[in-house]
């Protein structure tokens, strides 16, 4: 293809990527370099029938003047990235130097807000991603061998988690695992423990969140793999059967290699999606036992009296950086596979 034709061909996509991806990222990074103006307080005397008293209030006029002079706030550079609510370099160094042993030091670091959220986010990503891909593949293989009359019904019920919003499905499961719910009550009867609750322990809460994440992501994986199974060359499968290959051998030598590119695509998409875990935690009201980077961003924007745009922007940039690092191996592997084919 001539270079000029190729340039015109990719121009719309390139323009959309710059407009909707590159520029917002640059804007968020620029915002992360500034922090909110310090509040200007003035004494205000208020009187009532019982006397007068003086209290400090925000000077709205002074704050409006500061905002007009510097709309982005005060320049803070990269200090937001290193403060106590983010990478916490000073706190990490102090914990590492004062802890009596390695375990205590690691526990102290993981109790810091950013690292605690990063730990759960990474655990959720690395557990839910392979689990959902494996479950989706297993369902696709099972549905592919069903009689055609049954496939439509099974596919419909399999896709239900995609139809139900994530927040709603999390609420339903929350009610089920409650002590008065069917799952919570059954576990209490099974273990003969009336105080047993899946919401009381951080570990049990994490397990429930992982299960819900896998259940919610599996239908998308299933439908992609099921579509891929319809493109497996029938001639190759028939030749393998004539050569005496068992179903397991056909799966390992024919079907799985054919689905490998789809698996790479699903792995990349699942990492990006699972790393942004948010609705599952909110739906389960699990903020006390689990936090994620998206929850930190939400808290910065909605948690206080005034939105902390700089803190939210810094967390967003660190999230993008973490996703990019996680995707490097998959991208390199994909690039090498295309080079070998070329």
N, C-alpha and C positions, 0 to 999 in steps of 0.2 A: 504493500500500500504506500503511495507517495506520502512524504512527510506533511505536505500541506493538507492533503485529504485527511490524514490521521489527526492533525491538529484541530481541524474543524469538527472531526468526529468526537473527540474527547472534550472539546471546549465547554459544552453545557454541563457535563459532569464535573469538570474541573472548576468551573465557576460556582456551581452549587456547593462543592466541598469547601472552597475558599469562603463563600458567604455564610454558610451554616455551620462549618466546623472550625476552620482556621481562625477566622476573625473572632468568634466568641471565645475561643481558647486564649487568644492574645488579650482580649478584653478582660477576661477573668484573671489572667496573670498580672495585668496592669493594676487591677483593683486590689490584688493581694499585696501590693507594695505600699498601700496606704491604709491608715487606721482612722477610726472615727475621731473627730475633734473632742478634746477634753471639755467637759461640761463647765460652763461659766456660772458660778453660783453667786447670788446676791442675797443679802439679808432683807427679809420682808417682815414688817411688824403687823400683826393681826390682833385686833381687839374684840372682846366680847363682854357681856355684862359682868363677867368674873375677873376681868383684867386684860392686860395686853401681854403678848409674848412675841419673841422674834424667832423666826425660822428661816432656814436657807432654802432658796428655790432657784430653779434654773432660769437664767436670764435669756428669755426667748429672743430679744432683740440682738443681743451679742452673739448668740448661736446662729441666728439668721445671717448676720454679717460675716461670721467665719465661714459659713457654708457658701455664701455668695463669692467670697474671695478665693476659697479652695474647695470646690465641689467634691473632689475626690477624698478629702480629708488630709490628715498629716502624713507626710512621707515617712515610711518606716522601713523601707528596704526589705531585706530578707529576714528581719527580726521576727516577723509574724510566724515564719516557718520554724523558727528555733525556740519559740516561747514555750511555756509550760503546758499549753493545751495542744501543741503539735509535736514536733520532734523532740522538744524538751532536752536539749543538749546539756544544760547545766544540771537539771534534775537527774538525768541518766548518769552523768559523771559522778555526782554526789552519791547516788545509790550504789553505783559500782565500787566506789572507793571506800564506802562505809559499811557495806554488807559483810557479815562474817564469813559467808560462803557463797559459792556460785548459785545455788538454788535460791537463796534468799535474794540475791541480786537480781536474778531473772524475774522472780515473782514481784519484786518491787518495781521493776521496769514495766512489766506487763500490767501493773495496776494503774499506770499513767493513762489518761483518757485516750490519747491517740493510739498508743500501742495496744491497749485493751480492745479498742474497736478494730484495729488492724488484725489482731489475732483471730477474732471471730470471723471477720470478713475472709481472711485467707482459709480458715478451717471450713467455712461454708462453701467457698469456691472449690477447694480441692477435694471435698467429700461429695458435694451435690453434683458437680460436673461429671466425674466418671460414673457415679451411681445412676444419674439420669440417662446418660448415654447407654450404659449397659442395660438398664431397664427398658428404654425405648427400643433398643435393638432386639431384645428378647421378645417384646410384644409384637414387633414387626415380623419377626420370624414365625411366631406362633400364629398370627393372623394370616400370614401368607399361605399357610398349609390348610386353613379352614375351607370348608365348602363355600362356594361363591354365594349361596343363599344366606349364609350366616355372617359373611364379612361385613356387609353394610351395617347391621345392628351392632356388631362388636366394635367397629370403627367409630360409630356414633358415640357409644358409651366411653370409649377410650379417649375421645376428644373432649369430653365434658370438662376436665380441669382447665382446658384452654378457654372454654366458654364462660365459666364462672370467674369473676374477677378475683385476683390474688387476695385482696383484702377480705372479701366475703368468705372465700374458702378458708382463710386463716381463722376468721371468727367462728365458722362452723366447727372446725377442728378444736378450737379453744373451748367451745361449749361441750364437745364430746369428751375431752380429757379432764374437764372440771370434775371435782369430787362428786357432783351430782349428775354428771354426764355418763353416758353408757360405757365409755372406755375407762374413765376414772373410777367409776363404781365397780366395774368388773375387775380391775386391777386390785382394788382394795379387798374384794372378796377372794380373789385368787391367792393373794399373799397374806390374807387375814390381818391386814394392817389398816385400821380406819383412818389413820393420819397420812397414808401414802398419797402423794400428790406429784404429778409430773411438772407442776409449775413451781414447786418449792425449791428444787435443787437446780443450780446452774447447769450441771452436767445433763440432767434429764431434760431441762429446757432446751439446751443445745441439740440434743438428740431429736426432740420433737420438731424443732425448726429444720433440721437436716432432712427429716422424713417428709415434712411438708414441702420443702424446696424440691426434693427429688420427685415427689408426686406431681407437683405443679409443672415441672419442666419436662417430664417424660413424654407427654403427648406430642409436643413439637418435634422432639427427637424421633418419636415413633413415625409420624407422618412423613418425615424426610427419608428415613430409612425404608419405609414401606414403598414410597415412590421409587427409591433406588432399586429395590428388589424387582420391580416390574421391568427394569432395563437390563437385568442380568441376561447375557446371551443364552438362549435356550439350547443352541447347538453345542455350546461348551458343556452345559450341564448334562445333556444327553450323551455326549462323548465320554464324560467322566463316569456316568452310570454304566455305559457299555464296557468300560474298562474295569468295572467292579468296585468303583469308589463308593464307600458308605456315605450316609447322609452327613456324618461328621466331617469326613474328608472333603466332601463337596463344599461344605460350609467353610472349612479352613483354607482350601486351596482355590476355590472359585468365587464364592459369594463374598467372603470378607475382603479379599484383595480388590474386588470390584467396588465395594462400599468404602474403601479406605479414603478416597478423596472427600466423600461426604462426611466421614468421621472427622477428618481434619477441619472441615468447615464448621461442623457442629461443636467441636472442641473450642474453636476460636470464639464463636458466637456465645457459647455457654459461659465461658470465662468472663466475657464482657458483661453478660447479663447477671450472672450470679455475684459478681464483684459489687454490683449496685444493690445488694439486698436491702430492702427497706420495708415494703408492705408486710412481709412475713413477721418482722419484729413488731411493727405497729399493731397488726391484727391480733397477735398473741399477747399484747401488752407486756412484752418480755424485756423492756428497757432496763429493768432492775438486774436481770441476769445475762443480758446479751446486748451488745451495741455494735454498730457498724459505722463505716466512714460516712455513708449516706445519712445515718441518724445524727452524726455530729454536724453535718452540714445543715440538716433540718433544725436542729437545736440552736445553731448559731443564727439562723434566719428567723426563727419563730419563738425561741425559748425565753428571751429577755424582753426588757422594756423597749429596747431599740435593736434593730437588726445588726448583727456583727458581720458586715459584708466582707471585710478583709479576712476574718477568720474563716468564713465559709469559702471564700475564694482560694485561700491557701490550702484548705482541706481538699477542695476540688482538684487543684493542680497536683497535689500529692496522690490523689486517687488515680488521675490520668497517668501519672508516672508509674504507679504500681501496675496498672493494667498493661501499659506498654512493656514493662519488664517481663511480665508473665507471658505476653504474647510473642516475645522474641524467639524462643525455641520453635514454636509452631510456624512462625513466619519463615524462619531460616530453613526448616525442614520442607515447607511448601515450595520455597524458592529453589532448593536443590532438586526437588522432584521435577519441577518444570525444566530445569537445566538438563537433567538426564533425558527427559523426553525430547527436548530440542536436539 
